[in-house]
Each structure stands twice: as structure tokens, then as C-alpha cells.
Amino acid sequence: MNISPSEKVGKFTTGIFSELATRKQDAMKRGVDVIDLSVGSPDLPPPDFVVDTLVKYAQDPNSYGYTLKGTPEFNEAVRYFYRVRYGVEVDAEREVLQLMGSQDGLAHLATAMINPGDYVLVPDPGYPIYEASVELAGGIIHPMPLTAENGFLPQLNVIPDEIVKKTKMMIISYPGNPVTALADEAFFSEVISFAKKNEIMVVHDFAYSELIFDDHPQISFMSIPGAKEVGIEFNSLSKTFNMAGCRIGYAVGNREALDILGTLKSHIDYGVFYPIQKAAEMALTSNFSLLSEQVKEYQSRRDALISGLAEGGWHVPKTSATMFIWAQIPAGWKSRDFSYALIEKAGVTVVPGDAFGKQGEGYVRMALVQPAERLKEAAERIKLFLGKKLECEKSSTL
């Protein structure tokens, strides 16, 4: 019997995180204490009131039926959150769509919107699901390079006209993953003008909306005039409230686009577990003191890791947002070689930048998902590794 994948799935290779996990396990079998800075899964707990609400409703036997979609109360909670946090008004009934995490929505959006042969503008480097979702839908990817020289913003004016004419959708993310840059209102306005002129739907991934440092403003794409006319914005409770395993998120914005995605979703799943929805409602309507404390914690972790790396001669700019550091690696390395060497020689796991696209070569992504002391230890190990590498290079030239 010939069991084989479809042509679309056959194009995919094993994900980089599986490769890193295997190498990590091999190192641990040899007795290496590995500090894992690869996967962006929060190590901080959700607020107590979220856990208490989840437990309360999980104990109710009437909570175990299909929910089918977001409850009106959940949608109202999103409306409240967007008004209070970002100054954005959304219609709870028509402009909010609940999802099983933002990745769930991003994974299915292209299938709902893209026909074979349609072009989609995708950031490079970018979160892997952007490209994967387009591939599965049969669309054609046109990468938008994000480079340090351009502030990690795509240059819309250099996209060839023949590509623009065939483009149906563009994906952006600020603050982003793996690139942790921020966008300002002027850039978002430029995107809206570009989208209107060329009839392109804009998808903004805003999953790190509450992890913005150093008093930089939180700018929702939906806060810019005209945004709802051209696009939607994805957000999540995974990073904001440390509810990653609960798998709950949402999209807001253009009604027609949300209706289309909602139609597809209605054929795929039967809604998020009711107790999780109730816990999410509590999180979205809390007093938000947790969020400011969480930002302080991640800033402290960022500073601990970056200062430690600087002591070893690896100078990395301070990230402005997210739970990641996007770092240009020392000269003479390829991203994968450097990442694998860190596991083997230093017991530190990071993600090679080329896993996020061609433009990611020469970088690595490090997740701030360990306490500050553990991050300092990781920096010390990397310092020793780089020092030994330099000593070996000097010896080989003598």
C-alpha cells in the first residue's frame, strides 16, 4: 500500500523546532544542562483569577458541550480590551472573531481567501505559518525583505508592479517575530494607502501587543484611519496573559474578511472550551496591573541577557518589544552552524535566523523564557564559548 503525503504537504520539511529539540535531547543524554531559549512559550504563570475562573467553570458539568463560536460575553470582552488598551472601537458582534489561538486563524486565513495563483506579500524573515498557510492554499509567496538598513520595515515601493497586480493579500507584524521591530503610525498609513490603491487585503499579526518596552507606544493597526476598510488584526491571550496552552485568540477588523474566515472555521471546529472562554473574559476585562509588571519582568530579562553578551564581546541592540532578541551573530558563522555549536559546546539552545526566511541568515532568535539569573548564566556560557573559539582561531594561525 502506497501511503504518501499530498504534493502540498510533501513540500514541507521537519520544522526547525523539532530539529533543535532532538539536538537538545541528545545533549541532555550526555549530561549537558541545556538552557533552552528556542521556543517562545511563556514560563510565567497566568494570573490567579484566570486559573480560579477556569477551575470554577471546569467543575460545572454543563460546561462540556460544544460552544460552536465565541460567546457574546467573550466578544464584548475583546471590544472592551481594544477600547481601553488601544483606543480602538470594534463592533462586538460583527468585528470580532474568536479563534483557537492566533496561529489557528493565520493558518486557515489563506485557505479561506486565496486561490491558486494569487500572490501574497510575506515578510522575510517572518513567522513560519505565514508562508506555510499560503503554500497550503496554493498561493504564491512574494517575500518582502526586512533589513536593518530599513528599520526592518518592508519597502512597498520596490515591489514590482507586475507582482502587485496579482497580489490579493499582504501580511505584516509589529512588533514582530522573529524581528522585534516596531512600526509607527506613518508606516501603517502607508500600508493602508498601498492596500486601497491596489485592492490588497492587509493582515496584521499583533500577538505581542502587550510586550512593548521602554515606554514605546502600543499602536494597533486598527487605530489608523482606514484600517478596517482594508484589513484585519490577529491577537492572542497566549503571550499577553500566559495562556498559551489554552489556545484562545481572536481577530478584529473588516467584517467581510472575518465572515469569510468564520465560514471556513465553522466547518473545521466546534469552538473553544467554555471554561477557557470564561477565563479569557476575566483576563480581557481585568485591571491590567499584571501587564505592566510583566513588561518590567521581560525588560529585566532582556537587559540581563544583552549586558551579559556584551561582556563577552557580542554587542546586541536592545530589543524594543516581544519576548525575543533578534541578534546578528559574530562574523564567520552561518546561522545553523552557530546555533548547533551553541547546543553542543555551550548547552544553550537558540533558533537559527534562516529558519524564518532567507533574510534571516546571519541572525539567531533568543527567547526570554528563563529567569534573569538563568539568562545571565546562558550569556556566561556563550562568552566562554566565543572566547574558546577565538583562542582556537589564534592557535591555528601561529
FENSULGI-V390208 format. One record per residue. RES is the residue in one letter. OMEGA is omega in radians with two decimals (* if undefined). NEAR is the number of other C-alpha atoms within 12 Angstrom. Layout:
BEGIN
res->RES omega->OMEGA near->NEAR
res->RES omega->OMEGA near->NEAR
END
This chain:
BEGIN
res->M omega->-3.11 near->3
res->N omega->3.10 near->4
res->I omega->-3.05 near->6
res->S omega->3.14 near->10
res->P omega->3.01 near->11
res->S omega->3.12 near->10
res->E omega->-3.12 near->12
res->K omega->-3.13 near->18
res->V omega->3.13 near->17
res->G omega->3.12 near->14
res->K omega->-3.06 near->16
res->F omega->3.02 near->18
res->T omega->3.09 near->15
res->T omega->-3.08 near->14
res->G omega->-3.12 near->19
res->I omega->-3.11 near->26
res->F omega->3.06 near->24
res->S omega->3.11 near->16
res->E omega->3.13 near->23
res->L omega->3.13 near->32
res->A omega->3.12 near->26
res->T omega->3.14 near->19
res->R omega->3.09 near->30
res->K omega->-3.14 near->34
res->Q omega->3.11 near->22
res->D omega->3.13 near->19
res->A omega->-3.13 near->26
res->M omega->3.10 near->21
res->K omega->3.11 near->14
res->R omega->3.10 near->15
res->G omega->-3.13 near->12
res->V omega->3.03 near->21
res->D omega->-3.04 near->23
res->V omega->3.01 near->32
res->I omega->-3.01 near->36
res->D omega->3.09 near->38
res->L omega->-3.04 near->41
res->S omega->-3.02 near->39
res->V omega->-3.13 near->29
res->G omega->3.09 near->31
res->S omega->-3.05 near->25
res->P omega->3.05 near->31
res->D omega->3.12 near->25
res->L omega->-3.13 near->27
res->P omega->2.99 near->21
res->P omega->3.11 near->29
res->P omega->-3.14 near->28
res->D omega->-3.09 near->19
res->F omega->3.06 near->24
res->V omega->3.12 near->30
res->V omega->-3.13 near->25
res->D omega->3.14 near->20
res->T omega->3.12 near->24
res->L omega->-3.14 near->28
res->V omega->-3.11 near->19
res->K omega->-3.08 near->19
res->Y omega->3.08 near->21
res->A omega->3.12 near->21
res->Q omega->3.13 near->14
res->D omega->-3.11 near->14
res->P omega->3.12 near->12
res->N omega->-3.08 near->14
res->S omega->-2.92 near->20
res->Y omega->3.07 near->18
res->G omega->3.06 near->16
res->Y omega->3.02 near->17
res->T omega->3.11 near->24
res->L omega->3.12 near->25
res->K omega->3.13 near->32
res->G omega->3.09 near->39
res->T omega->3.06 near->28
res->P omega->-3.14 near->22
res->E omega->3.10 near->24
res->F omega->-3.14 near->35
res->N omega->3.08 near->33
res->E omega->3.11 near->31
res->A omega->3.08 near->34
res->V omega->3.12 near->44
res->R omega->3.12 near->33
res->Y omega->-3.10 near->27
res->F omega->-3.12 near->36
res->Y omega->3.11 near->37
res->R omega->-3.06 near->21
res->V omega->-3.02 near->20
res->R omega->-3.01 near->26
res->Y omega->3.14 near->23
res->G omega->-3.09 near->19
res->V omega->3.06 near->28
res->E omega->3.05 near->27
res->V omega->3.07 near->32
res->D omega->-3.06 near->24
res->A omega->-3.07 near->29
res->E omega->-3.00 near->24
res->R omega->-3.02 near->26
res->E omega->3.07 near->34
res->V omega->3.08 near->42
res->L omega->3.12 near->50
res->Q omega->-3.11 near->52
res->L omega->3.03 near->47
res->M omega->-3.04 near->39
res->G omega->-3.12 near->34
res->S omega->3.12 near->37
res->Q omega->3.10 near->31
res->D omega->3.14 near->33
res->G omega->3.12 near->44
res->L omega->-3.12 near->43
res->A omega->-3.06 near->30
res->H omega->-3.03 near->35
res->L omega->-3.11 near->44
res->A omega->3.09 near->41
res->T omega->-3.14 near->30
res->A omega->-2.96 near->31
res->M omega->-2.94 near->37
res->I omega->3.03 near->31
res->N omega->3.06 near->22
res->P omega->-3.13 near->22
res->G omega->3.06 near->20
res->D omega->3.10 near->27
res->Y omega->3.05 near->33
res->V omega->3.10 near->41
res->L omega->-3.02 near->39
res->V omega->3.13 near->42
res->P omega->3.10 near->41
res->D omega->0.07 near->36
res->P omega->-3.13 near->42
res->G omega->3.12 near->41
res->Y omega->-2.98 near->35
res->P omega->-3.09 near->31
res->I omega->3.13 near->30
res->Y omega->-3.12 near->43
res->E omega->-3.08 near->37
res->A omega->-3.11 near->33
res->S omega->3.13 near->32
res->V omega->3.10 near->38
res->E omega->-3.12 near->33
res->L omega->-3.14 near->31
res->A omega->-3.11 near->29
res->G omega->3.11 near->25
res->G omega->-3.13 near->32
res->I omega->-3.10 near->29
res->I omega->2.94 near->34
res->H omega->-3.08 near->32
res->P omega->3.02 near->32
res->M omega->-3.09 near->32
res->P omega->3.03 near->30
res->L omega->-3.07 near->33
res->T omega->3.14 near->27
res->A omega->-3.11 near->21
res->E omega->-3.12 near->10
res->N omega->3.12 near->16
res->G omega->-3.11 near->18
res->F omega->3.02 near->31
res->L omega->3.12 near->34
res->P omega->3.11 near->36
res->Q omega->-3.03 near->24
res->L omega->-3.06 near->30
res->N omega->3.14 near->15
res->V omega->3.09 near->13
res->I omega->-3.09 near->23
res->P omega->-3.11 near->16
res->D omega->-3.11 near->13
res->E omega->3.06 near->12
res->I omega->-3.12 near->26
res->V omega->-3.12 near->28
res->K omega->-3.11 near->21
res->K omega->-3.03 near->26
res->T omega->3.12 near->35
res->K omega->-3.03 near->34
res->M omega->2.98 near->43
res->M omega->-3.11 near->47
res->I omega->3.07 near->46
res->I omega->-3.14 near->47
res->S omega->3.11 near->46
res->Y omega->-0.10 near->45
res->P omega->-2.94 near->40
res->G omega->3.09 near->38
res->N omega->0.22 near->45
res->P omega->-3.14 near->44
res->V omega->-2.96 near->46
res->T omega->-3.09 near->40
res->A omega->3.05 near->37
res->L omega->3.05 near->36
res->A omega->3.10 near->34
res->D omega->-3.10 near->23
res->E omega->-3.13 near->21
res->A omega->3.12 near->17
res->F omega->3.14 near->25
res->F omega->3.10 near->33
res->S omega->3.09 near->24
res->E omega->3.12 near->25
res->V omega->-3.13 near->39
res->I omega->3.11 near->34
res->S omega->3.11 near->25
res->F omega->-3.12 near->29
res->A omega->3.13 near->30
res->K omega->-3.11 near->21
res->K omega->-3.01 near->16
res->N omega->3.11 near->23
res->E omega->-3.14 near->21
res->I omega->3.09 near->33
res->M omega->-3.12 near->40
res->V omega->3.07 near->43
res->V omega->3.13 near->45
res->H omega->3.09 near->42
res->D omega->-3.01 near->40
res->F omega->-3.01 near->44
res->A omega->-3.11 near->42
res->Y omega->-3.05 near->42
res->S omega->-3.08 near->42
res->E omega->3.08 near->42
res->L omega->-3.12 near->45
res->I omega->-2.94 near->39
res->F omega->2.96 near->34
res->D omega->3.06 near->20
res->D omega->3.00 near->14
res->H omega->-3.11 near->19
res->P omega->3.03 near->22
res->Q omega->-3.06 near->32
res->I omega->3.02 near->32
res->S omega->3.05 near->42
res->F omega->-3.11 near->47
res->M omega->3.13 near->38
res->S omega->-3.10 near->30
res->I omega->-3.13 near->28
res->P omega->3.11 near->22
res->G omega->-3.06 near->24
res->A omega->-3.11 near->35
res->K omega->3.13 near->35
res->E omega->-3.00 near->29
res->V omega->-3.01 near->38
res->G omega->3.09 near->42
res->I omega->-3.13 near->46
res->E omega->3.10 near->49
res->F omega->3.05 near->45
res->N omega->-2.95 near->45
res->S omega->3.03 near->40
res->L omega->-3.06 near->44
res->S omega->-3.10 near->37
res->K omega->-3.09 near->39
res->T omega->-3.08 near->40
res->F omega->3.09 near->46
res->N omega->-3.13 near->36
res->M omega->-3.01 near->32
res->A omega->-3.10 near->28
res->G omega->3.13 near->20
res->C omega->3.14 near->29
res->R omega->3.05 near->29
res->I omega->3.13 near->44
res->G omega->-3.09 near->47
res->Y omega->2.98 near->46
res->A omega->3.09 near->49
res->V omega->3.05 near->50
res->G omega->-3.00 near->43
res->N omega->-3.04 near->31
res->R omega->-3.10 near->26
res->E omega->-3.14 near->23
res->A omega->3.14 near->34
res->L omega->3.09 near->37
res->D omega->-3.14 near->25
res->I omega->3.12 near->24
res->L omega->3.12 near->35
res->G omega->3.10 near->36
res->T omega->3.10 near->22
res->L omega->-3.11 near->23
res->K omega->-3.12 near->29
res->S omega->3.11 near->23
res->H omega->-3.01 near->15
res->I omega->-3.08 near->19
res->D omega->-3.08 near->22
res->Y omega->3.00 near->21
res->G omega->-3.14 near->31
res->V omega->3.11 near->33
res->F omega->-3.03 near->30
res->Y omega->3.10 near->34
res->P omega->3.09 near->34
res->I omega->3.09 near->40
res->Q omega->-3.14 near->43
res->K omega->3.09 near->35
res->A omega->3.12 near->37
res->A omega->3.09 near->48
res->E omega->3.13 near->33
res->M omega->-3.13 near->31
res->A omega->-3.05 near->38
res->L omega->-3.12 near->40
res->T omega->-3.14 near->28
res->S omega->3.13 near->23
res->N omega->3.01 near->16
res->F omega->3.08 near->21
res->S omega->3.10 near->17
res->L omega->-3.01 near->26
res->L omega->3.13 near->29
res->S omega->3.09 near->21
res->E omega->-3.14 near->20
res->Q omega->3.09 near->30
res->V omega->3.11 near->32
res->K omega->-3.13 near->23
res->E omega->-3.13 near->27
res->Y omega->3.06 near->39
res->Q omega->3.12 near->32
res->S omega->3.11 near->27
res->R omega->3.11 near->36
res->R omega->-3.09 near->41
res->D omega->3.14 near->32
res->A omega->-3.11 near->29
res->L omega->-3.08 near->43
res->I omega->3.12 near->36
res->S omega->3.10 near->27
res->G omega->3.10 near->28
res->L omega->3.14 near->34
res->A omega->3.10 near->23
res->E omega->3.11 near->21
res->G omega->3.10 near->26
res->G omega->3.12 near->22
res->W omega->-3.05 near->25
res->H omega->-3.07 near->22
res->V omega->3.10 near->28
res->P omega->3.11 near->22
res->K omega->3.08 near->30
res->T omega->-3.08 near->36
res->S omega->-3.04 near->33
res->A omega->3.09 near->40
res->T omega->3.11 near->45
res->M omega->-3.09 near->51
res->F omega->2.91 near->43
res->I omega->3.12 near->44
res->W omega->-2.92 near->45
res->A omega->3.02 near->35
res->Q omega->-3.02 near->30
res->I omega->3.11 near->35
res->P omega->-3.10 near->29
res->A omega->3.08 near->16
res->G omega->-3.12 near->15
res->W omega->2.84 near->22
res->K omega->-3.04 near->22
res->S omega->-3.08 near->32
res->R omega->3.12 near->28
res->D omega->-3.13 near->24
res->F omega->-3.12 near->35
res->S omega->-3.12 near->42
res->Y omega->3.11 near->30
res->A omega->3.12 near->28
res->L omega->3.09 near->40
res->I omega->-3.04 near->38
res->E omega->-2.98 near->31
res->K omega->-3.06 near->29
res->A omega->-3.12 near->33
res->G omega->3.12 near->35
res->V omega->-3.13 near->42
res->T omega->3.03 near->47
res->V omega->-3.09 near->48
res->V omega->3.09 near->46
res->P omega->-3.05 near->43
res->G omega->-3.10 near->38
res->D omega->3.06 near->31
res->A omega->-3.11 near->37
res->F omega->3.14 near->38
res->G omega->-3.08 near->35
res->K omega->-3.10 near->22
res->Q omega->3.13 near->28
res->G omega->3.10 near->35
res->E omega->-3.10 near->32
res->G omega->3.14 near->31
res->Y omega->2.91 near->37
res->V omega->3.05 near->40
res->R omega->3.12 near->44
res->M omega->-3.11 near->44
res->A omega->-3.11 near->41
res->L omega->-3.02 near->46
res->V omega->3.06 near->36
res->Q omega->3.07 near->34
res->P omega->-3.07 near->26
res->A omega->-3.13 near->25
res->E omega->3.12 near->20
res->R omega->3.09 near->24
res->L omega->3.06 near->34
res->K omega->3.10 near->29
res->E omega->3.10 near->29
res->A omega->3.13 near->40
res->A omega->3.13 near->40
res->E omega->3.11 near->29
res->R omega->3.13 near->31
res->I omega->3.09 near->38
res->K omega->3.13 near->30
res->L omega->3.12 near->25
res->F omega->-3.13 near->29
res->L omega->3.11 near->30
res->G omega->3.10 near->22
res->K omega->3.12 near->17
res->K omega->3.14 near->24
res->L omega->3.12 near->19
res->E omega->3.11 near->14
res->C omega->-3.13 near->13
res->E omega->3.13 near->13
res->K omega->-3.13 near->11
res->S omega->-3.08 near->10
res->S omega->-3.13 near->9
res->T omega->-3.12 near->8
res->L omega->* near->7
END
